[in-house]
Amino acid sequence: MSNSVTQLEPARSILLKVGAAVVPHVAEHFYMVAGIRKICELTGRKEGSVYRWMYPKERGGADGWVPPEDAVIILGWAVDVRADIDAEDFLPPSKSKAVGGVKSRVRGCQHVG
């Protein structure tokens, strides 16, 4: 059995984006650690708990989901620091693309009246 852990989305991307906002001028492999530490600071969770967001349920994880109460905290922080994180980022990739497509079509509509 391999020691590697498949990191599930969207949690992995959220952690990387938070890390990039915290330490923007370092090598990308530091983003995960910085993101986890910042989220622990914001939410009061322990590192192991945040890591488990990226684990499958059968390993005691959250299947890539960020708990909604933590998502709200992270989004509030992202707005405050102008981080490149929005509500769509908390959706799985397939759902995010669908929502993004709807948003772009709505933006392209003109009001007739």
LINQUIWO-V601486 format. One record per residue. RES is the residue in three letters. PHI is phi as a letter, one per 30 degrees, with the letter a starting at -180 (* if undefined). PSI is psi in whole degrees, 0 to 359 (NA if undefined). Layout:
# LINQUIWO-V601486
res	phi	psi
RES	PHI	PSI
RES	PHI	PSI
This chain:
# LINQUIWO-V601486
res	phi	psi
MET	*	137
SER	d	149
ASN	d	350
SER	d	148
VAL	c	129
THR	d	124
GLN	c	120
LEU	d	147
GLU	c	155
PRO	d	358
ALA	e	316
ARG	e	313
SER	d	322
ILE	d	313
LEU	d	319
LEU	d	320
LYS	d	321
VAL	d	315
GLY	d	320
ALA	d	327
ALA	d	328
VAL	d	315
VAL	b	74
PRO	d	341
HIS	c	38
VAL	b	173
ALA	d	145
GLU	e	328
HIS	d	348
PHE	d	346
TYR	d	320
MET	d	312
VAL	d	314
ALA	d	320
GLY	d	316
ILE	d	316
ARG	d	319
LYS	d	317
ILE	d	322
CYS	d	317
GLU	d	317
LEU	d	319
THR	c	343
GLY	i	6
ARG	d	158
LYS	d	156
GLU	e	316
GLY	e	324
SER	d	317
VAL	d	318
TYR	e	321
ARG	d	344
TRP	e	329
MET	c	358
TYR	c	152
PRO	d	156
LYS	e	322
GLU	d	347
ARG	c	16
GLY	i	14
GLY	c	192
ALA	c	11
ASP	h	30
GLY	j	359
TRP	c	138
VAL	c	129
PRO	e	136
PRO	e	321
GLU	d	330
ASP	d	325
ALA	e	318
VAL	d	317
ILE	d	315
ILE	d	317
LEU	d	319
GLY	d	316
TRP	d	317
ALA	d	320
VAL	d	315
ASP	e	320
VAL	c	4
ARG	h	41
ALA	d	154
ASP	d	64
ILE	b	132
ASP	b	177
ALA	e	324
GLU	e	329
ASP	d	341
PHE	d	358
LEU	c	153
PRO	d	154
PRO	e	317
SER	d	321
LYS	d	322
SER	d	318
LYS	d	320
ALA	d	315
VAL	d	317
GLY	d	321
GLY	d	320
VAL	d	315
LYS	e	316
SER	d	325
ARG	d	321
VAL	d	318
ARG	d	328
GLY	d	348
CYS	d	148
GLN	c	143
HIS	d	129
VAL	c	125
GLY	a	NA
